[in-house]
Structure formats: structure tokens, C-alpha cells
Amino acid sequence: MQRFLPVLQQDNVDPQLTSLINTLMVACKEISFRLQQGELAGILGTSQEENIQGETQKKLDIISNQLIKDILLESDLVRAIASEEEDYIVAGSPNGRYLVCFDPLDGSSNIDINSLVGTIFSIMEVPEGQEGANEEMFLQPGTAQVAAGYVLYGPSTQLALTTGNGVRLFTYDNTIGEFLLTQEKMTIVEDTAEFAINMSNQRFWQAPMQNYINDLLAGNTGTRDKNFNMRWIAAMVGDVHRVLCRGGLFAYPTDAKNPEKPYKLRLMYEANPMSFLVEQAGGVSSTGYERIMSIQPTEIHQRVAVVLGSKNEVNTCLSYHK
Ligand code: F6P
């Protein structure tokens, strides 16, 4: 099995970008190790802190954020970082070429139950001619990403990565401390009979999503004339990974549960990188009304509705929104 670095070198990925992703993976290997230690390392549970979005941070949210932040800010390649767990962007090297957005530990409510979590990342270039580091630099649509991926900390640790030439899956071999290529090209099947959505929010969704899901639930007794199955891991990394592996539709739609917070998922740390992966694997990713990667961001912590996955099924869902 090929190691991570030669695979990207053979694919003519920019050597600096390859080096940056490799650096990021050093932190992810450390997070993977800490998660395996779990309760033994005394790092599970909740901290006294809240992030800028008013969410209580888990101890491992803070530790993972610090590990990634420290390693990225040591790199000459990184101009600045934006993390879901940081209030503001953090400046790095004045000559750095890249901007890195990340969610250090997605699905962190799963930590205490020893279940799936992951790190999601998105890399862009500093717009030409821009000096210093500021939030505006980050406000580029998802189409500007030069790389995106996630590391899934599950029974094995896996990296799904795109640099704009398909999606590769690597599996971490901790006996040699390397990610090895285990799938050259991930492709999302176009049709599916599986969906993932938090059904407990059903009564708060808008009419198009209510109608679409009702038709899935009606199965072969309704207009779809086929039975559907449902899964919900409560960690976007886990749900999107399943979609990449065997197809499906994943949605976190607009809801009216909390009028001040109509969307749950973050554009820069979750929706954009996952959309890049999904599109590169042949799937579709939308808010219900527009392509996620075309959205012009207005602030780094903004949230968005998400419907992504198998092409034909997502397009069916979108047809209810027209
Ligand atoms: O954004 C955080 C997140 O944990 C996602 O990873 C996941 O898809 C979603 O929230 C879970 O939401 P809920 O708490 O509604 O199940």
C-alpha cells in the first residue's frame, strides 16, 4: 500500500500544499492517539468554556483545537487559521501562502459515548497581492478551496482527501505512524434508499423538506414506490463518510426551533469542505436552493442549510424546493 506523501507527489499536487496537509496530519495523528486513550487519559467530559457560538466545549474540543492551531501556526506556509473553536482568525506567518479553516473535533457530543468523531479541514490560498492577515481573506466561496478533507476517528482512523482531482481514502497504520492509501477513488452511487436527518426536528422544518421526508417515510405505499432506511450518527463526519462509502442523502435543513439559529452547520468548517469532497466524488451538495460551494461567505462563523449526497436523490429533494 502506498504512503500518503508519494501518492500526492505522483498526482503533481503542489509540494507546498502536500507539505501543509502532511503537517496537519501530524496533529490529527496525535488527536487519534488521545482519543484511543480515552478515559485513561482523563480528557473526556466538558470544560468550563463556551465557544463563540455559545456551545459548551468538551475538553477534547479544546485540546484538539490547540494541537492543530499550534502545529499550523509553526508552519511558514500558513498565513492564518480560522477554527470553529476560536472567536477570531489567528495570524500565522506573514509570508504564508495558505489559509486553513477547520473544525478540530466534529460531533464532539459523541466523545463521551466512545463513538465517531472527526476533524474537518478546508484550505484556500491567500488572495493575490494581499498583505497581513484578516477575516476578509477567508471570505471566499467554497469553489476557491485548493484542498479539503476529514479525518474520521472510528474503529480505524481514516483520511478522506481531495485536492480537486477526485477523493482518496487513506487509513492510518499506527504501527508505522503513516496514512496508507486504501481507496484510490471514492465515488458516490447516484441512487440510494438511505437518508440521514435528525427526525426529532421534523415539525420545525419548512414545507418542502417536510413533504420530501414524508414521501420517503411512506415508502412503497407512497409516490416514491420504494422503501427507505434511515441512519443518524450525530457527527457530520460519520454521516458523510457513510454517504461517500455507500451512497445516501444527508441533510441538516433550515428549522424554526430557535428563530435566532435557523441553521446548524457551519459553512467554512463543515459545509464547504464536505461539499468539495462530495462533488469530487460525483455527488451533489446544496442548501436546498443553491450550490453550497457558490455561496459568498459574509463571516467566518456563518451557518447554512445542507442537503448532500447521491446525485439523483439530492436532485429529487431539490425538486421539492423549486
Ligand atoms: O455541527 C455539529 C454536529 O455535531 C454535526 O457534526 C452533526 O451532523 C450535527 O451537529 C448533529 O446534530 P444534532 O445534535 O441535531 O443531532
Residues whose N, C-alpha, C, O or C-beta is under 5 A from the ligand:
A	BS01	F6P	D106 G107 S108 N198 A234 A235 M236 V237 K264 L265
